[in-house]
Amino acid sequence: MITTCLTDPEKCQCDKTPTYAKAFCERNKALQVQCEKGNYSACLILDETPNLPEGAPSFSLGILDKLVDRLRNAQAQIIKGNAARKVGNMILECMGDASKCDCSLAPTGDIKSFCKHKQDLVAKCREGKHYESCFALDEESVLPEGIPGIIKSYIEDMIIPKVEEKKQKIFNEMKKGTICENIEILKECKKVYYFQ
């Protein structure tokens, strides 16, 4: 039942739990459903919640705690990965249209600060024609740290090639009327920009 509640909270039957666990189960079920739908505040509350309710029999604590811990860690990786995928897609949209820069969908913490940093670089590069921001955008990773392997592969295969195209397009637009107007590649522009 714990496994079902953690892997498929919609099917979690809290009415079948012992009396001491019912309120704990209902609260966590509601939070988990919200978390999986993209409510990252719910995810953060869940993250701070103990694995087991007060009153759980002491003989079962060790076994159940390890099981719940393993399942919760797996869920957290999936949720973090989905957040990274959303942020990756948002960065792509942002690079195409500044009005679509919206980091509110990113969870609090590393991924949100990563998103805001990229948003800032794109705006300064594109609208401000700020070459240092363009160089940073070109050189920095498009992946936040700590992304699960499967999601990392997805972003590397599906997002990064599109990001490269967008970076080139931004460079082509913003270089007009600047020192790099007649240069085709941003990396070549960097040499001219710093040695002018």
N, CA and C atoms as a LAMMPS dump frame, in Angstrom:
ITEM: TIMESTEP
0
ITEM: NUMBER OF ATOMS
588
ITEM: BOX BOUNDS ff ff ff
-5.0000000000000000e+02 5.0000000000000000e+02
-5.0000000000000000e+02 5.0000000000000000e+02
-5.0000000000000000e+02 5.0000000000000000e+02
ITEM: ATOMS id mol type element x y z
1 1 1 N 0.836 -1.202 0
2 1 2 C 0 0 0
3 1 3 C 0.874 1.257 0
4 2 1 N 1.972 1.241 0.762
5 2 2 C 2.887 2.396 0.782
6 2 3 C 3.453 2.624 -0.613
7 3 1 N 3.851 1.528 -1.269
8 3 2 C 4.415 1.638 -2.62
9 3 3 C 3.407 2.27 -3.567
10 4 1 N 2.156 1.807 -3.514
11 4 2 C 1.108 2.366 -4.373
12 4 3 C 0.917 3.856 -4.079
13 5 1 N 0.873 4.2 -2.805
14 5 2 C 0.64 5.597 -2.428
15 5 3 C 1.761 6.51 -2.927
16 6 1 N 2.983 5.989 -2.952
17 6 2 C 4.103 6.812 -3.38
18 6 3 C 4.277 6.85 -4.89
19 7 1 N 3.925 5.768 -5.561
20 7 2 C 4.138 5.722 -7.01
21 7 3 C 2.9 6.138 -7.8
22 8 1 N 1.716 5.984 -7.203
23 8 2 C 0.476 6.356 -7.894
24 8 3 C -0.511 6.911 -6.873
25 9 1 N -0.274 8.153 -6.401
26 9 2 C -1.073 8.678 -5.288
27 9 3 C -2.571 8.738 -5.55
28 10 1 N -2.979 8.848 -6.813
29 10 2 C -4.428 8.874 -7.119
30 10 3 C -5.11 7.584 -6.655
31 11 1 N -4.353 6.474 -6.644
32 11 2 C -4.925 5.172 -6.255
33 11 3 C -4.667 4.837 -4.789
34 12 1 N -4.09 5.774 -4.069
35 12 2 C -3.776 5.534 -2.659
36 12 3 C -5.068 5.487 -1.84
37 13 1 N -5.27 4.382 -1.122
38 13 2 C -6.505 4.202 -0.34
39 13 3 C -6.223 4.459 1.14
40 14 1 N -6.261 5.719 1.498
41 14 2 C -5.93 6.098 2.878
42 14 3 C -6.916 5.524 3.892
43 15 1 N -8.156 5.22 3.455
44 15 2 C -9.142 4.671 4.384
45 15 3 C -8.755 3.267 4.861
46 16 1 N -7.799 2.634 4.164
47 16 2 C -7.371 1.287 4.565
48 16 3 C -6.144 1.316 5.467
49 17 1 N -5.652 2.507 5.775
50 17 2 C -4.482 2.606 6.654
51 17 3 C -4.929 2.538 8.109
52 18 1 N -4.004 2.199 9.038
53 18 2 C -4.357 2.207 10.472
54 18 3 C -4.796 3.607 10.9
55 19 1 N -5.578 3.675 11.958
56 19 2 C -6.139 4.941 12.431
57 19 3 C -5.077 6.017 12.618
58 20 1 N -3.926 5.65 13.219
59 20 2 C -2.885 6.649 13.501
60 20 3 C -2.28 7.242 12.22
61 21 1 N -2.463 6.554 11.075
62 21 2 C -1.807 6.987 9.831
63 21 3 C -2.749 7.684 8.857
64 22 1 N -4.064 7.669 9.131
65 22 2 C -5.035 8.19 8.153
66 22 3 C -4.803 9.663 7.783
67 23 1 N -4.707 10.537 8.784
68 23 2 C -4.54 11.979 8.514
69 23 3 C -3.21 12.227 7.788
70 24 1 N -2.174 11.528 8.221
71 24 2 C -0.85 11.64 7.597
72 24 3 C -0.926 11.222 6.126
73 25 1 N -1.611 10.132 5.874
74 25 2 C -1.768 9.603 4.514
75 25 3 C -2.543 10.581 3.634
76 26 1 N -3.674 11.081 4.129
77 26 2 C -4.517 12 3.347
78 26 3 C -3.749 13.278 2.984
79 27 1 N -3.03 13.821 3.967
80 27 2 C -2.271 15.055 3.737
81 27 3 C -1.196 14.815 2.683
82 28 1 N -0.435 13.734 2.84
83 28 2 C 0.651 13.446 1.896
84 28 3 C 0.135 13.094 0.512
85 29 1 N -0.982 12.409 0.464
86 29 2 C -1.587 12.067 -0.828
87 29 3 C -1.951 13.341 -1.589
88 30 1 N -2.604 14.28 -0.896
89 30 2 C -3.005 15.541 -1.531
90 30 3 C -1.777 16.313 -2.01
91 31 1 N -0.745 16.363 -1.173
92 31 2 C 0.485 17.066 -1.554
93 31 3 C 1.159 16.414 -2.753
94 32 1 N 1.192 15.084 -2.742
95 32 2 C 1.867 14.385 -3.832
96 32 3 C 1.138 14.556 -5.163
97 33 1 N -0.185 14.522 -5.128
98 33 2 C -0.968 14.743 -6.348
99 33 3 C -0.67 16.139 -6.898
100 34 1 N -0.657 17.152 -6.002
101 34 2 C -0.35 18.526 -6.429
102 34 3 C 1.074 18.628 -6.969
103 35 1 N 2.003 17.98 -6.283
104 35 2 C 3.413 18.017 -6.678
105 35 3 C 3.586 17.439 -8.085
106 36 1 N 2.963 16.302 -8.337
107 36 2 C 3.1 15.654 -9.649
108 36 3 C 2.443 16.458 -10.761
109 37 1 N 1.514 17.355 -10.378
110 37 2 C 0.879 18.22 -11.379
111 37 3 C 1.663 19.507 -11.602
112 38 1 N 2.827 19.617 -10.931
113 38 2 C 3.693 20.77 -11.172
114 38 3 C 3.663 21.833 -10.093
115 39 1 N 2.958 21.57 -8.971
116 39 2 C 2.951 22.522 -7.869
117 39 3 C 4.193 22.258 -7.013
118 40 1 N 5.259 23.03 -7.269
119 40 2 C 6.527 22.732 -6.615
120 40 3 C 6.561 23.141 -5.157
121 41 1 N 5.646 24.014 -4.736
122 41 2 C 5.537 24.316 -3.304
123 41 3 C 5.115 23.059 -2.565
124 42 1 N 4.185 22.312 -3.16
125 42 2 C 3.753 21.039 -2.565
126 42 3 C 4.919 20.06 -2.513
127 43 1 N 5.743 20.051 -3.554
128 43 2 C 6.915 19.159 -3.583
129 43 3 C 7.853 19.491 -2.431
130 44 1 N 8.067 20.794 -2.203
131 44 2 C 8.985 21.214 -1.144
132 44 3 C 8.449 20.849 0.235
133 45 1 N 7.131 20.988 0.431
134 45 2 C 6.524 20.601 1.718
135 45 3 C 6.697 19.099 1.919
136 46 1 N 6.438 18.337 0.862
137 46 2 C 6.606 16.879 0.926
138 46 3 C 8.027 16.503 1.294
139 47 1 N 8.961 17.229 0.727
140 47 2 C 10.374 16.941 0.943
141 47 3 C 10.749 17.069 2.417
142 48 1 N 10.049 17.965 3.127
143 48 2 C 10.342 18.196 4.551
144 48 3 C 9.536 17.268 5.474
145 49 1 N 8.622 16.506 4.885
146 49 2 C 7.744 15.654 5.685
147 49 3 C 8.465 14.36 6.084
148 50 1 N 8.301 13.896 7.322
149 50 2 C 8.928 12.612 7.697
150 50 3 C 8.369 11.464 6.858
151 51 1 N 9.135 10.382 6.787
152 51 2 C 8.718 9.229 5.979
153 51 3 C 7.488 8.526 6.545
154 52 1 N 7.402 8.476 7.869
155 52 2 C 6.34 7.689 8.517
156 52 3 C 5.592 8.547 9.541
157 53 1 N 4.316 8.213 9.772
158 53 2 C 3.536 8.986 10.745
159 53 3 C 3.952 8.668 12.178
160 54 1 N 3.651 9.595 13.068
161 54 2 C 3.862 9.312 14.489
162 54 3 C 2.944 8.166 14.888
163 55 1 N 3.45 7.294 15.744
164 55 2 C 2.628 6.183 16.211
165 55 3 C 2.856 4.895 15.445
166 56 1 N 3.704 4.921 14.408
167 56 2 C 3.999 3.688 13.671
168 56 3 C 4.714 2.723 14.617
169 57 1 N 4.364 1.43 14.546
170 57 2 C 4.979 0.46 15.464
171 57 3 C 6.506 0.432 15.31
172 58 1 N 7.212 0.416 16.438
173 58 2 C 8.673 0.505 16.417
174 58 3 C 9.322 -0.652 15.661
175 59 1 N 8.709 -1.857 15.692
176 59 2 C 9.333 -3.006 15.001
177 59 3 C 9.365 -2.833 13.486
178 60 1 N 8.49 -1.97 12.957
179 60 2 C 8.419 -1.805 11.49
180 60 3 C 9.189 -0.584 10.986
181 61 1 N 9.672 0.248 11.9
182 61 2 C 10.259 1.525 11.499
183 61 3 C 11.442 1.382 10.547
184 62 1 N 12.402 0.525 10.888
185 62 2 C 13.609 0.383 10.066
186 62 3 C 13.292 -0.043 8.647
187 63 1 N 12.506 -1.098 8.502
188 63 2 C 12.175 -1.653 7.173
189 63 3 C 11.37 -0.645 6.367
190 64 1 N 10.323 -0.107 6.972
191 64 2 C 9.449 0.822 6.248
192 64 3 C 10.168 2.123 5.9
193 65 1 N 10.995 2.607 6.824
194 65 2 C 11.712 3.859 6.586
195 65 3 C 12.616 3.741 5.363
196 66 1 N 13.314 2.624 5.242
197 66 2 C 14.209 2.413 4.082
198 66 3 C 13.407 2.327 2.789
199 67 1 N 12.281 1.601 2.823
200 67 2 C 11.432 1.463 1.632
201 67 3 C 10.913 2.83 1.186
202 68 1 N 10.354 3.581 2.124
203 68 2 C 9.79 4.896 1.805
204 68 3 C 10.888 5.835 1.301
205 69 1 N 12.042 5.788 1.95
206 69 2 C 13.155 6.658 1.561
207 69 3 C 13.575 6.396 0.116
208 70 1 N 13.687 5.133 -0.251
209 70 2 C 14.096 4.756 -1.608
210 70 3 C 13.066 5.232 -2.632
211 71 1 N 11.799 5.001 -2.344
212 71 2 C 10.729 5.403 -3.271
213 71 3 C 10.636 6.925 -3.392
214 72 1 N 10.775 7.619 -2.278
215 72 2 C 10.699 9.085 -2.305
216 72 3 C 11.862 9.682 -3.086
217 73 1 N 13.044 9.096 -2.931
218 73 2 C 14.204 9.588 -3.685
219 73 3 C 13.99 9.405 -5.178
220 74 1 N 13.426 8.262 -5.566
221 74 2 C 13.146 7.998 -6.987
222 74 3 C 12.136 9.016 -7.517
223 75 1 N 11.079 9.273 -6.736
224 75 2 C 10.058 10.25 -7.138
225 75 3 C 10.653 11.65 -7.268
226 76 1 N 11.52 12 -6.305
227 76 2 C 12.137 13.324 -6.332
228 76 3 C 12.963 13.515 -7.592
229 77 1 N 13.667 12.475 -8.028
230 77 2 C 14.47 12.557 -9.254
231 77 3 C 13.58 12.773 -10.482
232 78 1 N 12.45 12.068 -10.504
233 78 2 C 11.513 12.22 -11.63
234 78 3 C 10.963 13.647 -11.66
235 79 1 N 10.561 14.147 -10.49
236 79 2 C 9.996 15.494 -10.401
237 79 3 C 11.038 16.534 -10.788
238 80 1 N 12.27 16.362 -10.285
239 80 2 C 13.35 17.287 -10.621
240 80 3 C 13.644 17.239 -12.122
241 81 1 N 13.622 16.031 -12.676
242 81 2 C 13.86 15.872 -14.108
243 81 3 C 12.795 16.544 -14.948
244 82 1 N 11.531 16.386 -14.537
245 82 2 C 10.437 17.027 -15.267
246 82 3 C 10.554 18.544 -15.2
247 83 1 N 10.973 19.034 -14.035
248 83 2 C 11.182 20.478 -13.884
249 83 3 C 12.279 20.953 -14.822
250 84 1 N 13.366 20.176 -14.898
251 84 2 C 14.48 20.552 -15.774
252 84 3 C 14.04 20.569 -17.233
253 85 1 N 13.2 19.609 -17.602
254 85 2 C 12.712 19.547 -18.984
255 85 3 C 11.854 20.776 -19.289
256 86 1 N 10.985 21.144 -18.348
257 86 2 C 10.153 22.343 -18.54
258 86 3 C 11.024 23.588 -18.661
259 87 1 N 12.033 23.681 -17.789
260 87 2 C 12.918 24.844 -17.83
261 87 3 C 13.675 24.883 -19.149
262 88 1 N 14.143 23.71 -19.606
263 88 2 C 14.847 23.638 -20.895
264 88 3 C 13.975 24.151 -22.025
265 89 1 N 12.725 23.722 -22.043
266 89 2 C 11.795 24.17 -23.094
267 89 3 C 11.484 25.657 -22.963
268 90 1 N 11.369 26.131 -21.703
269 90 2 C 11.103 27.554 -21.49
270 90 3 C 12.288 28.394 -21.977
271 91 1 N 13.525 27.932 -21.696
272 91 2 C 14.704 28.677 -22.143
273 91 3 C 14.701 28.777 -23.666
274 92 1 N 14.308 27.698 -24.322
275 92 2 C 14.202 27.717 -25.79
276 92 3 C 13.208 28.779 -26.244
277 93 1 N 12.028 28.788 -25.618
278 93 2 C 11.005 29.774 -25.979
279 93 3 C 11.495 31.186 -25.69
280 94 1 N 12.151 31.331 -24.555
281 94 2 C 12.676 32.628 -24.129
282 94 3 C 13.691 33.154 -25.145
283 95 1 N 14.515 32.252 -25.672
284 95 2 C 15.528 32.654 -26.651
285 95 3 C 14.875 33.103 -27.953
286 96 1 N 13.673 32.611 -28.21
287 96 2 C 12.951 33.003 -29.413
288 96 3 C 12.091 34.237 -29.218
289 97 1 N 11.621 34.448 -27.962
290 97 2 C 10.697 35.545 -27.696
291 97 3 C 10.816 35.928 -26.219
292 98 1 N 11.359 37.125 -25.958
293 98 2 C 11.629 37.555 -24.58
294 98 3 C 10.372 37.552 -23.707
295 99 1 N 9.191 37.729 -24.311
296 99 2 C 7.954 37.755 -23.52
297 99 3 C 7.609 36.383 -22.948
298 100 1 N 8.281 35.336 -23.452
299 100 2 C 8.001 33.978 -22.967
300 100 3 C 8.989 33.529 -21.889
301 101 1 N 9.813 34.46 -21.42
302 101 2 C 10.743 34.136 -20.337
303 101 3 C 9.952 34.089 -19.032
304 102 1 N 9.695 32.902 -18.515
305 102 2 C 8.901 32.762 -17.296
306 102 3 C 9.484 31.665 -16.422
307 103 1 N 10.214 32.062 -15.395
308 103 2 C 10.849 31.079 -14.509
309 103 3 C 9.94 30.672 -13.355
310 104 1 N 8.687 31.152 -13.338
311 104 2 C 7.79 30.792 -12.233
312 104 3 C 7.476 29.302 -12.235
313 105 1 N 7.614 28.637 -13.39
314 105 2 C 7.322 27.21 -13.452
315 105 3 C 8.435 26.364 -12.845
316 106 1 N 9.589 26.97 -12.599
317 106 2 C 10.724 26.213 -12.068
318 106 3 C 10.62 26.1 -10.549
319 107 1 N 11.07 24.959 -10.002
320 107 2 C 11.027 24.815 -8.546
321 107 3 C 12.034 25.744 -7.874
322 108 1 N 11.73 26.106 -6.636
323 108 2 C 12.634 26.937 -5.851
324 108 3 C 13.973 26.224 -5.701
325 109 1 N 15.03 26.985 -5.649
326 109 2 C 16.354 26.388 -5.453
327 109 3 C 17.208 26.477 -6.702
328 110 1 N 18.044 25.46 -6.898
329 110 2 C 19.035 25.483 -7.974
330 110 3 C 18.416 25.674 -9.354
331 111 1 N 17.311 24.977 -9.643
332 111 2 C 16.747 25.041 -10.991
333 111 3 C 16.151 26.426 -11.253
334 112 1 N 15.497 27.015 -10.241
335 112 2 C 14.936 28.358 -10.43
336 112 3 C 16.044 29.391 -10.632
337 113 1 N 17.117 29.308 -9.827
338 113 2 C 18.198 30.289 -9.982
339 113 3 C 18.911 30.091 -11.314
340 114 1 N 19.028 28.834 -11.763
341 114 2 C 19.609 28.535 -13.072
342 114 3 C 18.763 29.179 -14.175
343 115 1 N 17.442 29.003 -14.066
344 115 2 C 16.505 29.556 -15.045
345 115 3 C 16.598 31.078 -15.087
346 116 1 N 16.602 31.727 -13.919
347 116 2 C 16.657 33.198 -13.869
348 116 3 C 17.977 33.711 -14.438
349 117 1 N 19.048 32.986 -14.176
350 117 2 C 20.359 33.373 -14.712
351 117 3 C 20.336 33.335 -16.244
352 118 1 N 19.787 32.244 -16.796
353 118 2 C 19.709 32.116 -18.264
354 118 3 C 18.795 33.187 -18.854
355 119 1 N 17.689 33.437 -18.184
356 119 2 C 16.738 34.47 -18.624
357 119 3 C 17.448 35.822 -18.7
358 120 1 N 18.238 36.131 -17.678
359 120 2 C 18.972 37.386 -17.608
360 120 3 C 20.004 37.481 -18.739
361 121 1 N 20.728 36.385 -18.978
362 121 2 C 21.73 36.368 -20.052
363 121 3 C 21.095 36.6 -21.42
364 122 1 N 19.966 35.912 -21.657
365 122 2 C 19.278 36.048 -22.944
366 122 3 C 18.841 37.499 -23.156
367 123 1 N 18.238 38.107 -22.13
368 123 2 C 17.754 39.492 -22.261
369 123 3 C 18.911 40.455 -22.522
370 124 1 N 19.993 40.321 -21.756
371 124 2 C 21.131 41.227 -21.931
372 124 3 C 21.79 41.032 -23.287
373 125 1 N 21.894 39.784 -23.716
374 125 2 C 22.522 39.495 -25.005
375 125 3 C 21.659 40.011 -26.144
376 126 1 N 20.403 39.627 -26.106
377 126 2 C 19.512 39.939 -27.231
378 126 3 C 19.113 41.41 -27.271
379 127 1 N 18.509 41.882 -26.196
380 127 2 C 18.005 43.26 -26.21
381 127 3 C 19.106 44.287 -25.915
382 128 1 N 20.045 43.918 -25.03
383 128 2 C 21.07 44.872 -24.62
384 128 3 C 22.322 44.852 -25.472
385 129 1 N 22.388 43.881 -26.384
386 129 2 C 23.594 43.721 -27.222
387 129 3 C 24.853 43.716 -26.341
388 130 1 N 24.756 43.002 -25.237
389 130 2 C 25.826 42.913 -24.243
390 130 3 C 26.631 41.644 -24.542
391 131 1 N 27.789 41.849 -25.147
392 131 2 C 28.548 40.697 -25.636
393 131 3 C 28.996 39.734 -24.541
394 132 1 N 29.356 40.253 -23.352
395 132 2 C 29.785 39.348 -22.28
396 132 3 C 28.675 38.348 -21.932
397 133 1 N 27.412 38.83 -21.966
398 133 2 C 26.274 37.931 -21.699
399 133 3 C 26.122 36.909 -22.817
400 134 1 N 26.35 37.327 -24.053
401 134 2 C 26.266 36.396 -25.185
402 134 3 C 27.339 35.32 -25.064
403 135 1 N 28.555 35.732 -24.682
404 135 2 C 29.643 34.766 -24.532
405 135 3 C 29.326 33.777 -23.413
406 136 1 N 28.794 34.293 -22.291
407 136 2 C 28.426 33.411 -21.169
408 136 3 C 27.341 32.43 -21.598
409 137 1 N 26.348 32.93 -22.333
410 137 2 C 25.258 32.078 -22.827
411 137 3 C 25.809 30.973 -23.721
412 138 1 N 26.804 31.314 -24.498
413 138 2 C 27.409 30.359 -25.424
414 138 3 C 28.247 29.312 -24.697
415 139 1 N 28.914 29.725 -23.631
416 139 2 C 29.893 28.836 -22.987
417 139 3 C 29.342 28.038 -21.813
418 140 1 N 28.362 28.575 -21.111
419 140 2 C 27.837 27.884 -19.929
420 140 3 C 26.956 26.709 -20.32
421 141 1 N 26.848 25.754 -19.413
422 141 2 C 26.013 24.581 -19.638
423 141 3 C 24.541 24.988 -19.749
424 142 1 N 23.791 24.253 -20.562
425 142 2 C 22.346 24.492 -20.628
426 142 3 C 21.605 23.542 -19.689
427 143 1 N 22.369 22.824 -18.863
428 143 2 C 21.783 21.88 -17.91
429 143 3 C 22.059 22.324 -16.479
430 144 1 N 21.027 22.407 -15.65
431 144 2 C 21.293 22.637 -14.232
432 144 3 C 21.999 21.416 -13.643
433 145 1 N 22.723 21.6 -12.564
434 145 2 C 23.428 20.47 -11.948
435 145 3 C 22.45 19.514 -11.282
436 146 1 N 22.86 18.258 -11.169
437 146 2 C 22.076 17.257 -10.446
438 146 3 C 20.897 16.693 -11.192
439 147 1 N 20.904 16.798 -12.53
440 147 2 C 19.784 16.281 -13.323
441 147 3 C 19.951 14.774 -13.509
442 148 1 N 18.882 13.991 -13.31
443 148 2 C 18.976 12.539 -13.495
444 148 3 C 19.425 12.185 -14.914
445 149 1 N 20.128 11.049 -15.04
446 149 2 C 20.719 10.627 -16.309
447 149 3 C 19.762 10.578 -17.485
448 150 1 N 18.571 10.04 -17.275
449 150 2 C 17.607 9.901 -18.382
450 150 3 C 17.203 11.28 -18.898
451 151 1 N 16.943 12.199 -17.981
452 151 2 C 16.537 13.551 -18.367
453 151 3 C 17.705 14.283 -19.011
454 152 1 N 18.905 14.045 -18.47
455 152 2 C 20.108 14.667 -19.031
456 152 3 C 20.257 14.256 -20.492
457 153 1 N 20.056 12.976 -20.754
458 153 2 C 20.15 12.472 -22.137
459 153 3 C 19.106 13.135 -23.027
460 154 1 N 17.881 13.268 -22.503
461 154 2 C 16.805 13.893 -23.274
462 154 3 C 17.196 15.327 -23.649
463 155 1 N 17.682 16.082 -22.635
464 155 2 C 18.034 17.484 -22.888
465 155 3 C 19.203 17.572 -23.863
466 156 1 N 20.203 16.696 -23.676
467 156 2 C 21.368 16.713 -24.569
468 156 3 C 20.964 16.397 -26.013
469 157 1 N 20.037 15.446 -26.167
470 157 2 C 19.634 15.029 -27.519
471 157 3 C 18.616 15.975 -28.154
472 158 1 N 17.648 16.45 -27.348
473 158 2 C 16.511 17.182 -27.908
474 158 3 C 16.612 18.71 -27.748
475 159 1 N 17.152 19.163 -26.629
476 159 2 C 17.139 20.603 -26.339
477 159 3 C 18.415 21.297 -26.823
478 160 1 N 19.576 20.706 -26.526
479 160 2 C 20.845 21.389 -26.818
480 160 3 C 21.006 21.748 -28.296
481 161 1 N 20.711 20.827 -29.24
482 161 2 C 20.85 21.239 -30.653
483 161 3 C 19.972 22.449 -31.005
484 162 1 N 18.767 22.508 -30.429
485 162 2 C 17.869 23.642 -30.697
486 162 3 C 18.409 24.921 -30.054
487 163 1 N 19.003 24.771 -28.846
488 163 2 C 19.596 25.925 -28.174
489 163 3 C 20.732 26.494 -29.024
490 164 1 N 21.536 25.598 -29.61
491 164 2 C 22.648 26.045 -30.463
492 164 3 C 22.117 26.868 -31.65
493 165 1 N 21.045 26.393 -32.264
494 165 2 C 20.441 27.124 -33.394
495 165 3 C 19.956 28.506 -32.943
496 166 1 N 19.299 28.529 -31.761
497 166 2 C 18.76 29.798 -31.246
498 166 3 C 19.885 30.773 -30.932
499 167 1 N 20.983 30.255 -30.345
500 167 2 C 22.107 31.128 -30.007
501 167 3 C 22.662 31.786 -31.266
502 168 1 N 22.756 31.004 -32.326
503 168 2 C 23.263 31.544 -33.586
504 168 3 C 22.314 32.605 -34.133
505 169 1 N 21.025 32.337 -34.021
506 169 2 C 20.022 33.286 -34.518
507 169 3 C 20.093 34.596 -33.731
508 170 1 N 20.223 34.494 -32.398
509 170 2 C 20.331 35.694 -31.558
510 170 3 C 21.571 36.485 -31.949
511 171 1 N 22.683 35.775 -32.132
512 171 2 C 23.932 36.443 -32.508
513 171 3 C 23.773 37.171 -33.84
514 172 1 N 23.142 36.509 -34.805
515 172 2 C 22.938 37.118 -36.125
516 172 3 C 22.11 38.399 -36.041
517 173 1 N 21.137 38.415 -35.106
518 173 2 C 20.272 39.593 -34.96
519 173 3 C 20.974 40.725 -34.207
520 174 1 N 21.67 40.361 -33.129
521 174 2 C 22.204 41.408 -32.258
522 174 3 C 23.524 41.995 -32.739
523 175 1 N 24.228 41.329 -33.65
524 175 2 C 25.55 41.821 -34.079
525 175 3 C 25.463 43.001 -35.061
526 176 1 N 24.258 43.215 -35.616
527 176 2 C 24.099 44.3 -36.595
528 176 3 C 24.472 45.641 -35.968
529 177 1 N 25.336 46.354 -36.643
530 177 2 C 25.764 47.66 -36.154
531 177 3 C 26.787 47.601 -35.04
532 178 1 N 27.36 46.404 -34.787
533 178 2 C 28.378 46.278 -33.734
534 178 3 C 29.704 45.86 -34.359
535 179 1 N 30.716 45.734 -33.538
536 179 2 C 32.06 45.387 -33.999
537 179 3 C 32.113 44.019 -34.694
538 180 1 N 31.16 43.144 -34.374
539 180 2 C 31.164 41.789 -34.933
540 180 3 C 30.184 41.614 -36.096
541 181 1 N 29.735 42.718 -36.661
542 181 2 C 28.709 42.647 -37.709
543 181 3 C 29.087 41.707 -38.849
544 182 1 N 30.353 41.678 -39.24
545 182 2 C 30.762 40.865 -40.391
546 182 3 C 31.344 39.506 -39.999
547 183 1 N 31.145 39.111 -38.745
548 183 2 C 31.674 37.818 -38.271
549 183 3 C 30.52 36.831 -38.177
550 184 1 N 30.783 35.603 -38.629
551 184 2 C 29.718 34.596 -38.699
552 184 3 C 29.501 33.847 -37.388
553 185 1 N 30.567 33.604 -36.615
554 185 2 C 30.47 32.731 -35.44
555 185 3 C 30.793 33.519 -34.181
556 186 1 N 29.992 33.308 -33.14
557 186 2 C 30.159 34.028 -31.881
558 186 3 C 31.554 33.82 -31.285
559 187 1 N 32.07 32.595 -31.365
560 187 2 C 33.406 32.322 -30.813
561 187 3 C 34.474 33.189 -31.5
562 188 1 N 34.315 33.415 -32.794
563 188 2 C 35.263 34.27 -33.522
564 188 3 C 35.09 35.725 -33.1
565 189 1 N 33.866 36.088 -32.823
566 189 2 C 33.562 37.445 -32.372
567 189 3 C 34.279 37.727 -31.053
568 190 1 N 34.326 36.723 -30.196
569 190 2 C 34.957 36.9 -28.886
570 190 3 C 36.415 37.346 -29.038
571 191 1 N 37.113 36.743 -29.989
572 191 2 C 38.529 37.096 -30.219
573 191 3 C 38.642 38.562 -30.623
574 192 1 N 37.765 38.993 -31.512
575 192 2 C 37.797 40.389 -31.992
576 192 3 C 37.393 41.338 -30.851
577 193 1 N 36.346 40.963 -30.121
578 193 2 C 35.8 41.828 -29.082
579 193 3 C 36.837 42.112 -27.991
580 194 1 N 37.544 41.089 -27.549
581 194 2 C 38.502 41.281 -26.449
582 194 3 C 39.859 41.813 -26.892
583 195 1 N 40.116 41.803 -28.195
584 195 2 C 41.435 42.274 -28.669
585 195 3 C 41.306 43.472 -29.593
586 196 1 N 40.198 44.198 -29.466
587 196 2 C 40.011 45.381 -30.331
588 196 3 C 40.868 46.536 -29.865
